[in-house]
Amino acid sequence: MRESKASMDRAKGPRGPVFRLTALASATVMGLSLAGCGAGRNAEADDDSHISFMLDWTPNTNHVGIYTARHLGYFKEAGVEVRILPTAQAGAETSVQNKVADVGFSKLSNLATFNSQGSSLKQVFNLGQHSVARWCSLASRTDIQTPRDFDGKTFVSFGSAEQTAVVKQMIRYAGGRGDFKRVTSGTNTFATLTSGKGDFAGFYANWEGVESQLKGPALHCFTQSEWGVPGNPDQLGFVVRSSWLDQPGHRKALQKFVTASMKGYNYALAHPDEAARILVQETKGSNIDPELARKSMESIVKEGYWLEQPGQKAISGMIDMNDAQSYLDFQFKAGTYKDARRGNPRKAPQAADLWTDRFVKEAAKQ
């Protein structure tokens, strides 16, 4: 499994909250290497009719709006041809930075880490308005009642500094010391917990939480915002290389892509069962469980993960800058970010430098 200091991988589900949105496993399963993803159209051509888009993980309901937009012809109507690329070993962020893909699926906290080390990435669309990260033990573990009980236990992790900072803060907020051991997960975090090799791990409520309810094992979970961690760590969506936007054709193509994708996500909110069916149909090689896809969409609609306020009918695509900056400031104080020389940056990454709202604002007008 690939891991960088910026991000982490899982080989099951869309990603546990291990603050990584890529996986070597999906590249292997799909039989497509990074070089293969880059074959074909030159990603640098100033072209307003083509977009190459790289996933962060195996297809899941986080991507449902893109597959829905393709299936229903929204991209065609907008005048843009979209190639959806499976994630590569290097990850979506590196692939975008290295001109392998025009657009990638990532999250603001990942961009903060990459840009601190010299990349130049910018987020242009945000799906995650509320955190879906959960920190869980098996429900059968009656000795774990609050995050304080993680003290001295074994965390199933991939070594991320960002993840470590979150867990330490939760434990300390609950009255503990923040000391715990770590074990690297295999291909299945559920299996690592049930085997007894680990005591707690990170999961996502809208996929693995649903999977737990459908198939077990039952989990006992904690939300980090309730245990002293500020902001939203799950502001995830589309990212591009800043200099790629210098070309007028690229900006036009991206606008078409963002507008059609938002239309796809809004369709998914209004027709969750049909969107789940489309996702399964469009990604047959991934063997997504249809019931998991359906229940995941049901959870997304019920909990309003993509909506700024309850009762809204359409996504905004925007980032809550206060949530974003408070989380980046927290991670900076924890020493998570490093510069290209592995030193400490002089100040926290600034959400305003990592984000532009120009494309979602224009999409909202159409």
C-alpha positions as CSV (number, residue, x, y, z in Angstrom):
1,M,0.0,0.0,0.0
2,R,1.3,3.4,-0.9
3,E,1.8,6.0,1.8
4,S,3.3,9.4,1.7
5,K,3.8,11.7,4.6
6,A,0.9,13.6,3.2
7,S,-1.6,10.9,2.9
8,M,-2.5,7.3,3.6
9,D,-4.1,4.4,1.9
10,R,-6.6,1.7,2.5
11,A,-7.4,-1.3,0.3
12,K,-11.0,-1.6,1.4
13,G,-13.9,0.9,1.0
14,P,-13.5,4.5,-0.1
15,R,-11.0,5.4,2.7
16,G,-11.1,5.2,6.4
17,P,-10.5,8.5,8.0
18,V,-6.8,8.0,7.6
19,F,-6.5,11.3,5.8
20,R,-5.6,9.7,2.5
21,L,-7.7,9.6,-0.7
22,T,-5.6,7.2,-2.8
23,A,-4.7,3.5,-3.0
24,L,-2.1,1.4,-4.7
25,A,-4.6,-1.4,-4.4
26,S,-7.1,0.1,-6.9
27,A,-4.3,0.8,-9.4
28,T,-3.3,-2.9,-9.2
29,V,-6.9,-4.1,-9.4
30,M,-7.6,-1.9,-12.4
31,G,-4.4,-3.0,-14.0
32,L,-3.4,0.6,-14.8
33,S,-0.1,2.1,-13.9
34,L,0.7,5.8,-13.6
35,A,2.4,5.8,-16.9
36,G,-0.6,4.2,-18.5
37,C,-2.9,6.9,-17.0
38,G,-0.8,9.5,-18.7
39,A,-1.0,8.0,-22.1
40,G,-3.0,9.8,-24.8
41,R,-3.9,13.4,-24.8
42,N,-1.3,15.9,-23.6
43,A,-2.6,17.2,-20.2
44,E,-0.9,20.5,-21.0
45,A,-2.7,21.2,-24.2
46,D,-4.9,24.4,-23.9
47,D,-8.0,22.4,-24.7
48,D,-11.5,23.5,-23.6
49,S,-13.3,20.2,-24.6
50,H,-11.4,17.5,-22.7
51,I,-10.7,16.8,-19.0
52,S,-8.8,13.9,-17.5
53,F,-10.0,13.2,-14.0
54,M,-8.2,10.9,-11.5
55,L,-10.0,9.2,-8.7
56,D,-8.5,9.1,-5.2
57,W,-9.7,5.5,-4.4
58,T,-11.8,2.8,-5.8
59,P,-15.1,4.2,-7.0
60,N,-17.6,4.8,-4.3
61,T,-20.5,7.2,-3.4
62,N,-18.1,10.1,-3.0
63,H,-17.7,9.9,-6.8
64,V,-21.4,9.3,-7.6
65,G,-22.0,12.7,-9.1
66,I,-19.3,12.2,-11.7
67,Y,-20.5,8.8,-12.8
68,T,-24.1,10.1,-12.9
69,A,-23.1,13.1,-15.0
70,R,-21.4,10.8,-17.5
71,H,-24.3,8.3,-17.5
72,L,-27.0,11.0,-18.0
73,G,-25.1,12.9,-20.6
74,Y,-24.4,16.0,-18.6
75,F,-20.8,16.2,-19.7
76,K,-21.8,15.8,-23.3
77,E,-24.4,18.5,-23.0
78,A,-21.7,20.8,-21.5
79,G,-19.4,20.2,-24.4
80,V,-16.6,18.4,-22.5
81,E,-15.3,14.9,-22.8
82,V,-14.2,13.4,-19.5
83,R,-11.8,10.5,-19.0
84,I,-12.1,9.0,-15.6
85,L,-8.8,7.5,-14.5
86,P,-8.3,5.0,-11.6
87,T,-5.9,6.2,-9.0
88,A,-2.3,5.6,-9.7
89,Q,0.4,4.4,-7.3
90,A,1.6,8.0,-6.9
91,G,-1.8,9.3,-5.9
92,A,-4.1,11.9,-7.4
93,E,-2.3,14.9,-6.0
94,T,1.1,13.8,-7.3
95,S,-0.5,12.9,-10.6
96,V,-2.1,16.3,-11.0
97,Q,1.1,18.1,-9.9
98,N,3.1,16.0,-12.5
99,K,0.7,16.7,-15.3
100,V,-0.6,13.2,-15.6
101,A,-4.2,14.2,-14.9
102,D,-5.9,17.6,-15.3
103,V,-8.1,17.2,-12.2
104,G,-7.9,14.9,-9.2
105,F,-10.1,14.0,-6.3
106,S,-8.5,15.1,-3.0
107,K,-9.2,17.2,0.1
108,L,-8.0,20.5,1.5
109,S,-6.0,19.0,4.3
110,N,-4.0,16.9,1.8
111,L,-3.3,20.0,-0.3
112,A,-2.0,21.8,2.8
113,T,0.6,19.0,3.3
114,F,1.6,18.8,-0.4
115,N,1.8,22.5,-0.9
116,S,3.9,22.9,2.3
117,Q,6.4,20.6,0.6
118,G,6.5,22.6,-2.6
119,S,3.5,21.5,-4.7
120,S,1.2,24.1,-6.2
121,L,-2.3,22.7,-6.0
122,K,-5.7,24.4,-5.6
123,Q,-9.1,23.0,-4.7
124,V,-11.9,24.2,-7.0
125,F,-15.0,22.3,-5.7
126,N,-15.9,20.9,-2.3
127,L,-18.3,18.1,-1.6
128,G,-17.8,17.5,2.1
129,Q,-19.7,20.0,4.2
130,H,-19.7,17.9,7.3
131,S,-17.1,15.5,8.6
132,V,-17.7,11.8,8.0
133,A,-14.6,10.6,9.9
134,R,-15.2,8.3,12.8
135,W,-12.8,6.7,15.3
136,C,-14.1,3.3,16.3
137,S,-13.5,0.2,18.3
138,L,-15.5,-3.0,18.0
139,A,-18.8,-2.6,19.8
140,S,-17.9,-5.8,21.7
141,R,-15.0,-4.0,23.4
142,T,-16.8,-2.9,26.6
143,D,-13.5,-1.6,28.0
144,I,-13.6,1.3,25.5
145,Q,-16.3,3.8,26.4
146,T,-14.7,7.1,25.5
147,P,-11.5,8.2,23.6
148,R,-9.7,8.2,26.9
149,D,-9.9,4.5,26.8
150,F,-7.7,4.5,23.6
151,D,-4.8,5.4,26.0
152,G,-2.3,2.5,25.9
153,K,-4.2,0.7,23.3
154,T,-3.1,-0.2,19.7
155,F,-4.2,2.0,16.9
156,V,-4.7,0.4,13.4
157,S,-3.0,3.1,11.3
158,F,-0.7,4.0,8.5
159,G,1.6,6.3,10.3
160,S,0.1,9.7,9.3
161,A,1.2,12.7,11.4
162,E,-2.3,14.2,10.7
163,Q,-4.1,11.2,12.0
164,T,-1.8,10.9,15.1
165,A,-2.5,14.5,16.0
166,V,-6.3,14.0,15.9
167,V,-6.2,10.8,18.0
168,K,-3.9,12.4,20.6
169,Q,-6.2,15.4,20.9
170,M,-9.3,13.3,21.3
171,I,-7.6,11.2,24.1
172,R,-6.3,14.2,25.9
173,Y,-9.6,16.1,25.6
174,A,-11.3,13.0,27.3
175,G,-8.8,13.2,30.1
176,G,-6.1,10.7,29.0
177,R,-2.4,11.1,28.2
178,G,-2.5,10.6,24.5
179,D,-0.2,7.6,24.5
180,F,-0.9,4.7,22.2
181,K,0.7,2.0,20.1
182,R,0.4,1.6,16.4
183,V,0.0,-1.4,14.1
184,T,-0.2,-1.2,10.3
185,S,-3.4,-2.4,8.8
186,G,-3.6,-5.2,6.3
187,T,-6.0,-5.0,3.4
188,N,-9.0,-4.9,5.7
189,T,-9.2,-2.8,8.9
190,F,-12.2,-4.7,10.1
191,A,-10.2,-7.9,10.0
192,T,-7.3,-6.3,11.8
193,L,-9.6,-5.4,14.7
194,T,-11.4,-8.7,14.8
195,S,-8.1,-10.5,14.8
196,G,-7.1,-8.8,18.0
197,K,-4.0,-7.2,16.4
198,G,-5.5,-3.7,17.0
199,D,-7.9,-2.0,19.3
200,F,-9.3,1.0,17.4
201,A,-9.1,2.5,13.9
202,G,-10.5,5.2,11.6
203,F,-13.5,4.7,9.4
204,Y,-15.9,6.8,7.3
205,A,-19.5,6.8,8.4
206,N,-21.0,7.1,4.9
207,W,-19.3,3.9,3.6
208,E,-17.6,1.7,6.2
209,G,-20.1,2.7,8.9
210,V,-22.9,1.6,6.5
211,E,-20.9,-1.6,5.7
212,S,-20.7,-2.3,9.4
213,Q,-24.4,-2.0,9.8
214,L,-25.1,-4.3,6.8
215,K,-22.5,-7.0,7.4
216,G,-20.9,-6.4,10.8
217,P,-18.9,-6.3,12.9
218,A,-20.7,-3.7,14.9
219,L,-18.6,-0.6,15.8
220,H,-18.6,1.9,18.6
221,C,-17.5,5.2,17.2
222,F,-16.5,8.7,18.2
223,T,-16.7,11.9,16.2
224,Q,-13.6,14.1,16.6
225,S,-15.4,17.4,16.7
226,E,-17.1,16.2,19.9
227,W,-13.7,15.5,21.5
228,G,-11.7,18.6,21.0
229,V,-10.7,18.7,17.4
230,P,-11.8,21.9,15.6
231,G,-12.9,22.3,12.0
232,N,-13.8,19.9,9.2
233,P,-11.1,17.5,8.1
234,D,-13.2,16.1,5.2
235,Q,-13.5,19.0,2.8
236,L,-13.0,16.9,-0.3
237,G,-13.5,17.5,-3.9
238,F,-11.7,18.5,-7.1
239,V,-8.1,19.8,-7.2
240,V,-5.9,21.1,-10.1
241,R,-2.4,22.5,-10.5
242,S,-2.5,26.2,-10.0
243,S,-0.4,26.9,-13.1
244,W,-2.7,24.7,-15.2
245,L,-5.4,27.4,-14.7
246,D,-3.3,30.0,-16.5
247,Q,-4.5,28.7,-19.8
248,P,-8.0,30.0,-20.9
249,G,-8.9,26.7,-22.5
250,H,-8.2,24.8,-19.3
251,R,-10.4,27.2,-17.3
252,K,-13.3,26.8,-19.8
253,A,-13.0,23.0,-19.7
254,L,-12.9,23.0,-15.9
255,Q,-15.9,25.2,-15.7
256,K,-17.9,22.8,-17.9
257,F,-16.7,19.9,-15.8
258,V,-17.5,21.5,-12.4
259,T,-21.0,22.6,-13.6
260,A,-21.9,19.2,-15.1
261,S,-20.5,17.4,-12.0
262,M,-22.5,19.5,-9.6
263,K,-25.6,18.8,-11.7
264,G,-24.8,15.1,-11.3
265,Y,-24.4,15.4,-7.5
266,N,-27.7,17.2,-7.2
267,Y,-29.4,14.5,-9.3
268,A,-27.9,11.9,-6.9
269,L,-29.4,13.8,-3.9
270,A,-32.8,13.9,-5.5
271,H,-32.7,10.3,-6.8
272,P,-30.4,8.4,-4.4
273,D,-31.5,4.9,-5.3
274,E,-31.1,5.6,-9.0
275,A,-27.8,7.2,-8.5
276,A,-26.6,4.2,-6.6
277,R,-27.7,2.0,-9.4
278,I,-25.9,4.2,-11.9
279,L,-22.7,4.0,-9.8
280,V,-22.8,0.2,-9.8
281,Q,-23.6,0.0,-13.5
282,E,-20.8,2.5,-14.5
283,T,-18.1,0.8,-12.4
284,K,-18.8,-2.9,-13.0
285,G,-15.1,-3.8,-12.7
286,S,-15.1,-2.6,-9.1
287,N,-17.8,-5.0,-8.0
288,I,-19.5,-2.5,-5.8
289,D,-22.2,-4.1,-3.6
290,P,-25.5,-2.6,-4.8
291,E,-27.0,-2.7,-1.3
292,L,-24.0,-0.9,0.1
293,A,-24.2,1.7,-2.6
294,R,-27.9,2.2,-2.0
295,K,-27.6,2.4,1.8
296,S,-24.6,4.7,1.5
297,M,-26.6,7.1,-0.6
298,E,-29.5,6.8,1.9
299,S,-27.0,7.8,4.7
300,I,-25.7,10.8,2.7
301,V,-29.1,12.1,2.1
302,K,-30.4,11.5,5.6
303,E,-27.3,13.0,7.4
304,G,-26.9,15.9,4.9
305,Y,-23.1,15.4,4.6
306,W,-23.0,17.3,1.3
307,L,-25.3,20.2,2.4
308,E,-24.4,23.4,4.3
309,Q,-27.7,23.5,6.1
310,P,-30.4,20.9,6.8
311,G,-33.3,21.0,4.4
312,Q,-31.3,22.3,1.4
313,K,-31.9,20.6,-1.9
314,A,-28.7,21.4,-3.8
315,I,-25.0,21.3,-3.0
316,S,-23.1,24.6,-2.8
317,G,-19.7,23.2,-3.7
318,M,-18.2,25.8,-1.3
319,I,-15.8,25.5,1.5
320,D,-16.5,26.9,5.0
321,M,-13.3,28.9,5.4
322,N,-13.6,29.1,9.2
323,D,-13.8,25.3,9.5
324,A,-11.0,24.9,7.0
325,Q,-8.6,27.3,8.7
326,S,-9.3,26.2,12.3
327,Y,-8.4,22.6,11.3
328,L,-5.3,23.7,9.4
329,D,-4.2,25.8,12.4
330,F,-4.8,22.8,14.7
331,Q,-2.6,20.6,12.6
332,F,0.1,23.2,12.3
333,K,0.3,23.6,16.0
334,A,0.6,19.8,16.3
335,G,3.6,19.9,14.0
336,T,2.0,18.0,11.2
337,Y,3.2,20.1,8.2
338,K,6.8,20.0,7.0
339,D,8.5,22.0,4.3
340,A,10.6,20.5,1.4
341,R,13.6,20.2,3.8
342,R,11.5,18.5,6.4
343,G,11.6,21.6,8.6
344,N,8.7,23.3,10.2
345,P,6.9,26.0,8.1
346,R,6.9,29.5,9.6
347,K,3.1,29.7,9.6
348,A,0.1,27.5,9.1
349,P,-1.2,26.8,5.6
350,Q,-3.8,29.3,4.6
351,A,-7.1,28.0,3.4
352,A,-7.5,31.0,1.2
353,D,-4.4,30.1,-0.7
354,L,-5.6,26.5,-1.2
355,W,-9.0,27.3,-2.6
356,T,-10.9,29.2,-5.2
357,D,-14.7,29.5,-5.4
358,R,-14.8,31.0,-8.9
359,F,-15.9,27.8,-10.6
360,V,-18.6,26.8,-8.2
361,K,-20.0,30.3,-8.1
362,E,-20.3,30.3,-11.9
363,A,-21.8,26.9,-11.9
364,A,-24.5,28.1,-9.5
365,K,-25.6,30.7,-12.0
366,Q,-26.3,28.1,-14.7
